[in-house]
Amino acid sequence: MTPHAPPPGTHAPRGDVQCDAVVLAGGAARRLGGADKPAVRVGGRPLLDRVLAACAEARTTVVVADPRPTARPVTWAREDPPGAGPVAALDAGLRHTAAEHVVVLSADLPFLDAGTVRRLRAALAASGAEGALLTDADGHDQPLVAVYRTGALRRELAALSAAHGTLTGLPLRRLTGALDLIRVPDPVASFDCDTWDDIASARARIREHGYVLDEWISAVKDELGIDLDVDTGVLLDLARDAAHGVARPAAPLTTFLVGYAAARADGGPEAVAEAARKAAALAQRWADEAAAAGPGTRPDAG
């Protein structure tokens, strides 16, 4: 079918469109030598937990795999028989969903984030299509990085089941090929880890200068069970001011105290911003006093 163009400037889904998520995490990972791919760590976090963080806004998240510990609560499902393939796995996951739209993801997407999921949801909600999926660096469709209209998936799954008598072993293109889809190019978020070389590339990329800080903050928040979204730039500026205006060890101690004060004020980005503002102003007053006193009187920053 002729693809629709995603609407320009679309950044958020309509608030009235509910969304569930289905994550397929039960594959055999043959190209990884049968390793437990969802448990492989990138940036200190299992691949599955990274994907679950990206779809955290879903009302219900279903993981199709054998149960395991995860950083976020999920509903578990399993295709029958296990290993029956992605179409059967998707059908098993959909049986636990009820929202109008469903995010469908594989469990091996190290660079997927919530912003990309929102972009897909917005593109679908603003169109008349039946699904919105990412395309990779070569322009290939990635049907397991997508948002679909749930009714359309159920319709085509029923048609396939009626035509073949089973969903076992059917390729995913037999399902998605019957849908009216829009494409959203994203060579980074669509990157999946099929081989150990892919895993090595992902681990190296998140340590690059442009990624490492956001990756670390996301990992810490997941590890500590914190969903708070704060302006890291404000905290970095505060740490710099404390280090330069007071002493270098003041930077981590000050940011810790800001977090503690924000928590005592019932948390939230506003509480963090206000505590950081006050601490930054104090650090500036220290720096001003040192400058007014003249050379040689500023506290040692070494």
Salt bridges, closest charged atoms under 4 A:
ASP16 OD1 - ARG14 NE 2.99
ASP20 OD2 - ARG59 NH2 3.28
ASP36 OD2 - ARG68 NH1 2.82
GLU57 OE2 - ARG118 NH2 2.71
ASP66 OD1 - ARG78 NE 3.15
GLU79 OE1 - ARG78 NH1 2.87
ASP91 OD2 - ARG95 NH2 2.84
GLU100 OE2 - HIS101 NE2 3.93
GLU100 OE2 - ARG149 NH1 3.99
ASP108 OD2 - LYS37 NZ 2.90
GLU130 OE2 - ARG155 NH1 2.89
ASP136 OD2 - HIS140 ND1 3.76
ASP141 OD2 - ARG183 NH2 2.65
GLU156 OE2 - ARG155 NE 2.74
ASP180 OD2 - HIS4 NE2 2.94
ASP186 OD2 - ARG119 NH2 2.56
ASP194 OD2 - ARG31 NH1 3.85
ASP194 OD1 - LYS37 NZ 3.60
GLU215 OE1 - ARG50 NH2 2.70
ASP222 OD2 - ARG45 NH1 2.98
ASP222 OD1 - ARG72 NH2 3.37
ASP227 OD1 - ARG72 NH1 3.45
ASP237 OD1 - ARG240 NH1 3.49
ASP241 OD1 - ARG240 NH2 3.10
GLU274 OE2 - ARG277 NH2 2.75
